[in-house]
Amino acid sequence: MAREMTKTLRQPLLRFFTWKPYCISLGYHQKPEEIDIDLCRQQNIDLVRRPTGGRAILHAEELTYSVVYPFERIDVSNFYRLVHLPFVRALQNYGINAEFEKTQADFRQAYKTEKSQICFATSAQNEVEIAGKKLIGSAQRIYEKAILQHGSVLLGKKHEELIDFLKLPADSKNRIKTYIRDHTATVWDYSPGLKAERLSQKVREQFEKIFDISFTDINQNKEMISLLNSIPEKYKTEIRLN
């Protein structure tokens, strides 16, 4: 969608969604051999590859977001933090003490450990956390004239079950499960039962304030509907692995 948008549109796009069925997404350069695909089929878990980098995520109890923004309307140098700011403020409005990760992890070293397959095992600078625990995992990709940023806001604890689908020894899985449990936070830990739809509305309101824009519903935008209908079928299907 970001690739096609750069050709015809000059307006930002903000999307929120949840997953049914649940799905594991791999980073663009990650190998599907790291995942137990047979178990995915047995558990009715989809498996796809993202257009961005990073590591595996189990999309389950989460709010997923996607932002596509044309270059001429934004300074991309601070875009990662800027996109996370509406989430921080929306969560703070619910009394959740969300804040930015201040340091940058050494991903080259992180990718050499047994936790290297998992997105939520490591935090990047300006990602969102609560009390030092990662809450939002995001990634970017820059296209010809626009930038894509998307990510996962953890609502519940289903993301921890990703470890069950990794092709690792049992003792490694147990250590990683403990690590992820101790180093991730969820919205429901602090605001039990907060609905994804309600949170997304608050985040949208903050986007409009911070970016000084006004979003319209996609179903009311004929240009966007035409774009979605024109996206080649190969972009809709080629990343599926199962």
C-alpha positions in Angstrom: 0.0 0.0 0.0 2.8 2.4 0.9 4.5 1.6 -2.5 1.3 2.4 -4.4 0.5 5.4 -2.4 3.8 7.1 -3.4 2.6 7.0 -7.0 -0.8 8.6 -6.7 -1.6 10.1 -3.2 -0.2 13.0 -1.2 -2.1 12.5 2.0 -1.2 10.6 5.2 -2.8 7.2 5.9 -3.5 5.9 9.5 -4.9 2.4 10.0 -5.7 0.4 13.1 -6.6 -3.3 13.1 -6.7 -6.5 15.1 -6.1 -10.1 13.9 -8.5 -13.0 13.2 -7.1 -15.6 13.0 -4.0 -14.8 15.0 -0.8 -14.5 12.9 3.0 -14.6 13.2 4.8 -12.1 11.2 8.5 -12.3 10.3 10.9 -9.5 9.7 11.8 -9.0 6.0 15.1 -10.8 6.3 14.1 -13.4 8.8 14.0 -17.1 7.8 10.7 -19.0 8.0 12.7 -22.1 9.0 13.0 -20.6 12.5 9.2 -21.2 12.9 7.4 -24.5 13.4 5.1 -24.1 10.4 3.3 -27.4 11.1 2.3 -26.2 14.6 1.1 -23.0 13.0 -1.2 -24.9 10.8 -2.4 -27.1 13.7 -3.2 -24.0 15.8 -4.7 -22.0 12.9 -2.0 -19.4 13.1 -1.2 -17.5 9.9 2.4 -16.9 8.9 3.5 -13.9 6.9 6.5 -11.8 6.1 6.5 -8.0 6.8 7.9 -5.5 4.4 10.0 -4.1 7.3 12.9 -5.5 9.2 13.0 -6.7 12.8 12.0 -10.1 14.3 9.0 -12.3 14.8 5.8 -11.2 16.5 2.7 -13.2 17.4 -0.2 -10.8 16.5 -2.9 -11.8 19.0 -4.1 -9.7 21.9 -2.9 -6.4 20.4 -3.8 -3.2 18.6 -1.8 -3.0 15.3 -1.2 0.4 13.7 0.1 1.5 10.3 1.1 5.0 9.2 2.1 6.0 5.7 3.3 9.6 5.3 4.5 11.5 2.2 8.0 13.0 2.5 6.9 16.5 1.5 4.6 16.7 4.6 7.0 15.6 7.3 10.6 15.6 8.6 11.5 11.9 8.6 14.6 12.3 10.8 12.4 12.3 14.0 9.5 10.4 12.6 10.0 7.2 14.7 9.5 9.2 18.0 6.9 11.5 16.5 4.6 8.5 15.5 4.9 7.1 19.0 4.0 10.3 20.7 0.2 10.0 20.2 0.3 6.6 21.8 2.2 7.9 24.8 -0.2 10.7 25.3 -3.3 8.6 24.7 -2.1 6.0 27.3 -1.2 8.7 29.8 -4.8 10.0 29.5 -5.9 6.6 30.7 -3.5 6.9 33.7 -0.9 4.6 32.2 2.6 5.9 32.7 3.9 5.2 29.2 7.2 6.7 28.2 10.0 6.5 25.6 12.9 4.1 25.7 15.9 6.4 26.1 18.7 4.2 24.9 19.5 2.3 21.7 20.0 -1.4 22.0 23.0 -3.1 20.3 21.0 -5.1 17.8 24.1 -6.8 16.3 24.8 -8.3 19.7 21.2 -9.0 20.5 20.8 -11.0 17.2 23.6 -13.3 18.4 21.6 -14.5 21.4 19.0 -17.2 21.8 16.4 -14.4 22.0 17.3 -13.1 18.6 14.2 -14.4 16.8 11.7 -12.3 18.9 10.8 -8.6 18.4 9.7 -8.0 21.9 13.0 -9.2 23.4 14.8 -6.0 22.6 13.8 -2.3 22.7 14.9 0.4 20.2 15.4 4.0 21.2 12.1 5.9 21.2 9.9 2.8 21.4 7.2 2.9 24.1 7.6 1.2 27.4 6.1 1.1 30.9 8.4 1.0 33.9 11.2 -0.2 31.7 9.2 -2.9 30.0 8.5 -2.9 26.3 4.9 -2.1 25.3 5.0 -1.2 21.6 7.2 -2.8 18.9 7.6 -0.8 15.7 9.5 -0.8 12.4 9.9 1.5 9.4 10.5 1.2 5.7 11.3 4.2 3.4 9.8 4.1 -0.1 10.4 6.5 -3.0 8.3 9.4 -1.7 6.7 8.1 1.5 7.6 6.4 4.8 5.8 3.5 6.3 5.8 2.9 10.1 3.8 0.1 11.6 3.8 -1.7 15.0 2.1 -3.7 17.7 0.6 -2.3 21.0 0.4 -5.2 23.4 -3.0 -5.4 25.0 -2.8 -8.9 26.7 -0.2 -11.5 27.2 -0.8 -13.8 24.2 2.4 -12.5 22.6 4.3 -14.7 25.1 3.0 -17.8 23.3 5.2 -17.0 20.3 8.0 -18.9 22.0 6.0 -22.1 21.6 6.3 -21.8 17.8 10.1 -21.4 17.7 12.3 -24.2 16.7 14.4 -24.2 19.9 15.3 -26.6 22.6 12.9 -26.8 25.6 15.4 -25.3 28.0 15.9 -22.3 25.7 12.2 -21.8 25.4 11.8 -21.7 29.1 14.5 -19.1 29.6 13.1 -16.9 26.8 9.5 -17.2 28.2 10.7 -16.0 31.6 12.7 -13.1 29.9 9.8 -12.0 27.8 7.4 -12.2 30.7 9.7 -10.0 32.8 10.6 -7.5 30.1 7.3 -6.7 28.4 4.2 -4.8 29.6 0.6 -4.9 28.4 -2.2 -2.3 28.4 -4.4 -4.7 30.4 -1.8 -4.9 33.2 -2.7 -1.2 33.9 -6.2 -0.8 32.4 -7.9 -4.2 32.4 -10.4 -4.7 29.5 -9.6 -1.5 27.6 -10.9 -2.2 24.1 -8.7 -1.8 21.1 -11.3 0.3 19.3 -11.5 2.7 22.2 -7.8 3.0 22.5 -7.4 3.5 18.7 -9.9 6.4 18.8 -7.9 8.2 21.5 -4.7 7.6 19.6 -6.3 9.0 16.4 -7.4 12.1 18.3 -3.8 12.6 19.5 -2.5 12.1 16.0 -4.7 14.9 14.7 -3.5 17.3 17.5 0.2 16.5 17.1 0.3 16.4 13.3 -2.3 19.2 12.9 -4.3 17.1 10.5 -7.9 15.8 10.3 -8.5 12.2 9.2 -11.5 11.0 7.3 -13.0 7.5 7.3 -11.4 5.4 4.6 -14.9 4.4 3.4 -15.6 8.1 2.6 -12.5 8.6 0.6 -13.1 7.6 -3.0 -9.5 8.1 -4.0 -8.3 5.7 -1.3 -10.9 3.1 -2.1 -9.8 3.3 -5.7 -6.2 2.8 -4.7 -7.0 -0.2 -2.5 -8.9 -1.8 -5.3 -6.1 -1.2 -7.8 -3.3 -2.8 -5.7 -1.9 -5.8 -7.7 -3.0 -9.2 -6.4 0.6 -10.3 -6.0 1.1 -7.7 -3.2 -1.8 -9.2 -1.3 -0.7 -12.8 -1.5 3.1 -13.1 -2.1 4.1 -12.7 1.5 2.0 -15.6 2.8 4.1 -18.5 3.8 1.5 -21.1 4.6 
